[in-house]
Amino acid sequence: MDVTAGVDRSALIARNEAVWDALASAFAGAEARASEATRPGAWSAKDHLSHVVAWERHRLAVLRGDDIAAAMGLTPEVWAAADEDGVNALIAERTTGQSVVTVLADLDTIRTALGDAVREAPVERLATTYRTMHPEDDECGDGPIGEWAVGITEAHSGAHLGPIRARLAEARGERPPSVTETLARIDAATEAISKTLIAVADLAAPDPDGWRAADHAFHVAAWDRGCAALLTGQLRWTAIGITEAIWRDGDVHRANAAIFAANRDLPAMTALATLHESRTALQEAVASLEDDDLLAAYGAFQPDDRPMDFAPAYEWVAENGWVHPAEHAQAITRISVDRG
């Protein structure tokens, strides 16, 4: 079997560019003092970027076939010890005095170098498994090096975008979203839609589109489960209750029709219990996060989605946590009003 046939060099290059665009965009317009501002016990946005850039030298060395320890400025003994925390501490010590101007220049340099490496590496190298090249590393599995290098870049950078965005927001005098505040808003939305359902005399009453009040609740519950799956790294379409084909199609109307069809025969009286379970699952998923995680990239939680989305996961939490339930609470209320 020709393993090189599955290597899409142009897709790898495009994905490499996208992750760097996301990082550069986060710093766009930020003053040096904002990028370097910190708080006790936390890295600055610049420190997080320095950390990301340092580890990209690892990816670059693998793509080029260079010595990893030398590329990262480490001794062979330090690298062989496989002490990631120790390596991170050394990186932080070495880069703490760098200015954000220097780090952004390093970002541009490593971005160009990685792009060139993906363009120039023989396709056989891109298709070779990491384990074949580095049997001493038991954690990196059997994926091809090209996919491994770009995938790690996406996931690692996407996670660090959370604290980067949070620190820059704080430096601008803004309050980044917190888990506590987010849970409070979800709680309020949960109470509101629950009260709306309880007040409906007939949960089987349909609206002009044929949706029962119960169907609105089942619909919200499905997307609740999808958001909880997002935050816990599970397959979203499975949690929502639709097929992968429908999910990959990207047509939200088709997805909603599938959700409606899957739930239309469920007893209306189970709607409130189903909604309670889904809202609890969403709350538990949010509660498992740190504050900065809310601003991490969607793709850091769903690394298998392509193309990777670097928008803050908080946007999905807000939509599913309180915006979406409020819209359907209004729809349920209208059913009651229309029926007099």
C-alpha positions, 0 to 999 in steps of 0.5 A: 500500500502506498502510504504517501497517497494520503498525504495532502501537502497543500492542506497541511500548509493551509492548516499551518498558516491558519494556526499562525494567523490565529496567534498573530491576530490575538496580538494584533494592535496590542501594546507591548506593555499589554502583551507583557502584563501579568498577574501573580502566578500567571504567565503573560500573553508574551510568555505563553507565545514564547512557550508555543514558539519554543515547542514549534522548534521541536516540530520543525526539527522532526519535519527536517530530520534535525536533532531535537535537543539541539533545535530546542537549545537543550542538552541531550541529557535534558531531552532524554529525561523526558521531563516536560515540566522541567523543559517548560521551566527551562524555556520560561527561564530562558525567554522571560526577559525577551520583549514581545517584539522579539517573540513576535519576530520569532513567531514570524520566523518559525512560521516561515520555517515550518511552512517551508519544511512542509513544502520541502520535506519529501512526501515519504518523510511526511507519511512516515510515522512518528514512532518509526522516526522516534521509537524512544517516544512512546506517547506520539503514536502511529500517525504520519509525521506531517499530520502529527506536526501540524496537528500538535501545532493546532492543539497546542496553540489553540489551548494557549490562545485561552490564557493569551486572550484572557491576559490581553483582555485584562491588560485592556481593562476588560473582564474575561469570562469566568467559569463562575459567571458563566455557570450563573448565566446558565443557571438563570437560563435553565430556570427560565426555560424550565418555568416556561415549560412547567407553565404550559398547560399542554406540552403536546400543543404544536406551533405553526411549524408543527413543533410541540412545546416538548419538541422545543425542549428536546431540541434545546436538550440536544444542542446542550449535549452537543456543547457539553461534548464539545467541552469534554472532547467527545463526538458532538454529533453522537451527543446531539443524536444525528449522523456524522454525515449530517454533521459534516454537511454543516447545514444546521437546518438539516441537523435541526430537522434530524433532531426533530424527527428523532424526538417527535415520538417521545412522550411530551411529559419526558421533555422536562426531565430530558432538559434537566439532564442536558442542562446538568451535563452542560453545567458539569462540563463548564464547571470542569474548566479553568477560566482561561479555557473558556477563551481557548480555541474551539479546535483545542477541544475538538482537534479532529474537526477540519478545518480547525476553528480558532474562535473562543469556545466561549462563543458556543457556551454562550450560544447554547448556555443562555441565548439558544434556550431563551429563544426557545422559551419565547417560542414555547410561550407563544404556543401558549398565547396563540392557544389562548 
